[in-house]
Amino acid sequence: MRCVIARFPFDLTKGGVLESMKGIRPEPVTGESVIIGRRHYPVKQIGQVITRQDPRDFSGAEVLRAMARLGFTCRTLPEPAPAPVESPLQRASALLGAPLSV
């Protein structure tokens, strides 16, 4: 499959990516990741290995898009949970130190 990462065209195959990542230890995952084999790799590490470019030269979205098109399982950052909404009654009770009776 032909894809463009950091303005450079690459012909990637699923087998080629598997072969490139063989023997590479995954770095700790702190954000978006791709599952290759049974391991979770950070997106930037995969991009660095398959393109041989500095990770600052490409975005994680470019690599995620390419890996998804090749059929790999991609994990994005979870959306933050919304902050709990406190009612005026709950806030007043907390300020007065009184337990809220329901």
C-alpha positions as a Markdown table, in Angstrom:
| # | Residue | x | y | z |
|---|---|---|---|---|
| 1 | Met | 0.0 | 0.0 | 0.0 |
| 2 | Arg | 1.3 | 3.4 | -0.9 |
| 3 | Cys | 1.1 | 6.1 | 1.8 |
| 4 | Val | 2.6 | 9.5 | 2.5 |
| 5 | Ile | 4.3 | 10.1 | 5.8 |
| 6 | Ala | 6.1 | 13.4 | 6.4 |
| 7 | Arg | 5.7 | 14.3 | 2.7 |
| 8 | Phe | 7.6 | 11.2 | 1.6 |
| 9 | Pro | 5.9 | 8.3 | -0.2 |
| 10 | Phe | 6.3 | 4.8 | 1.2 |
| 11 | Asp | 5.2 | 1.4 | -0.1 |
| 12 | Leu | 4.2 | -0.5 | 3.1 |
| 13 | Thr | 2.9 | -4.0 | 3.5 |
| 14 | Lys | 1.6 | -5.7 | 6.6 |
| 15 | Gly | 4.3 | -8.3 | 6.3 |
| 16 | Gly | 7.0 | -5.7 | 5.8 |
| 17 | Val | 5.9 | -3.8 | 9.0 |
| 18 | Leu | 5.9 | -7.1 | 10.9 |
| 19 | Glu | 9.4 | -7.9 | 9.7 |
| 20 | Ser | 10.6 | -4.3 | 10.5 |
| 21 | Met | 9.3 | -4.5 | 14.1 |
| 22 | Lys | 10.6 | -8.0 | 14.7 |
| 23 | Gly | 13.1 | -7.9 | 17.6 |
| 24 | Ile | 12.3 | -4.2 | 18.5 |
| 25 | Arg | 11.3 | -3.8 | 22.2 |
| 26 | Pro | 8.4 | -1.5 | 22.7 |
| 27 | Glu | 8.9 | 1.8 | 24.5 |
| 28 | Pro | 6.4 | 2.6 | 27.3 |
| 29 | Val | 3.1 | 3.6 | 25.8 |
| 30 | Thr | 1.9 | 7.0 | 27.0 |
| 31 | Gly | -0.6 | 7.9 | 24.3 |
| 32 | Glu | -1.7 | 6.5 | 20.9 |
| 33 | Ser | -0.5 | 3.0 | 20.1 |
| 34 | Val | -0.6 | 0.2 | 17.6 |
| 35 | Ile | -0.8 | -3.5 | 18.4 |
| 36 | Ile | 1.7 | -5.5 | 16.3 |
| 37 | Gly | 1.8 | -9.1 | 17.1 |
| 38 | Arg | 1.1 | -9.2 | 20.8 |
| 39 | Arg | 2.9 | -6.0 | 21.7 |
| 40 | His | 1.7 | -2.4 | 22.0 |
| 41 | Tyr | 4.0 | 0.0 | 20.3 |
| 42 | Pro | 3.8 | 3.8 | 20.6 |
| 43 | Val | 2.9 | 5.3 | 17.2 |
| 44 | Lys | 6.0 | 7.5 | 17.0 |
| 45 | Gln | 8.3 | 4.5 | 17.6 |
| 46 | Ile | 6.7 | 2.6 | 14.7 |
| 47 | Gly | 7.0 | 5.6 | 12.4 |
| 48 | Gln | 10.6 | 6.0 | 13.3 |
| 49 | Val | 11.4 | 2.3 | 12.6 |
| 50 | Ile | 9.5 | 2.0 | 9.3 |
| 51 | Thr | 10.4 | 5.4 | 7.8 |
| 52 | Arg | 13.9 | 5.8 | 9.3 |
| 53 | Gln | 13.0 | 9.4 | 10.1 |
| 54 | Asp | 13.2 | 11.5 | 13.2 |
| 55 | Pro | 9.9 | 11.3 | 15.1 |
| 56 | Arg | 9.6 | 15.1 | 15.1 |
| 57 | Asp | 9.3 | 15.0 | 11.3 |
| 58 | Phe | 5.9 | 13.3 | 11.1 |
| 59 | Ser | 2.7 | 13.2 | 13.1 |
| 60 | Gly | 1.2 | 10.3 | 14.9 |
| 61 | Ala | -2.0 | 10.7 | 12.9 |
| 62 | Glu | -0.1 | 9.9 | 9.7 |
| 63 | Val | 1.2 | 6.6 | 11.1 |
| 64 | Leu | -2.1 | 5.7 | 12.7 |
| 65 | Arg | -3.9 | 6.2 | 9.4 |
| 66 | Ala | -1.3 | 4.0 | 7.6 |
| 67 | Met | -1.4 | 1.2 | 10.2 |
| 68 | Ala | -5.2 | 1.2 | 10.3 |
| 69 | Arg | -5.3 | 0.8 | 6.4 |
| 70 | Leu | -2.9 | -2.1 | 6.7 |
| 71 | Gly | -5.2 | -3.8 | 9.2 |
| 72 | Phe | -3.4 | -3.3 | 12.5 |
| 73 | Thr | -5.4 | -2.5 | 15.6 |
| 74 | Cys | -4.8 | 1.1 | 16.6 |
| 75 | Arg | -5.6 | 2.6 | 20.0 |
| 76 | Thr | -6.1 | 6.3 | 20.4 |
| 77 | Leu | -6.1 | 8.4 | 23.6 |
| 78 | Pro | -9.2 | 7.9 | 25.6 |
| 79 | Glu | -11.4 | 11.0 | 25.9 |
| 80 | Pro | -11.3 | 12.6 | 29.3 |
| 81 | Ala | -14.3 | 12.0 | 31.5 |
| 82 | Pro | -16.5 | 15.0 | 32.0 |
| 83 | Ala | -16.1 | 16.7 | 35.4 |
| 84 | Pro | -19.0 | 15.9 | 37.7 |
| 85 | Val | -21.5 | 18.7 | 37.9 |
| 86 | Glu | -22.2 | 19.8 | 41.4 |
| 87 | Ser | -25.6 | 21.3 | 42.2 |
| 88 | Pro | -25.9 | 24.5 | 44.2 |
| 89 | Leu | -27.5 | 22.5 | 47.1 |
| 90 | Gln | -24.5 | 20.0 | 47.2 |
| 91 | Arg | -22.0 | 22.9 | 47.1 |
| 92 | Ala | -23.8 | 24.8 | 50.0 |
| 93 | Ser | -24.0 | 21.6 | 52.1 |
| 94 | Ala | -20.3 | 20.9 | 51.5 |
| 95 | Leu | -19.4 | 24.5 | 52.5 |
| 96 | Leu | -21.4 | 24.3 | 55.7 |
| 97 | Gly | -20.0 | 20.8 | 56.5 |
| 98 | Ala | -23.4 | 19.3 | 56.7 |
| 99 | Pro | -24.1 | 15.9 | 55.2 |
| 100 | Leu | -26.4 | 15.9 | 52.2 |
| 101 | Ser | -29.6 | 14.0 | 52.9 |
| 102 | Val | -31.4 | 12.7 | 50.0 |
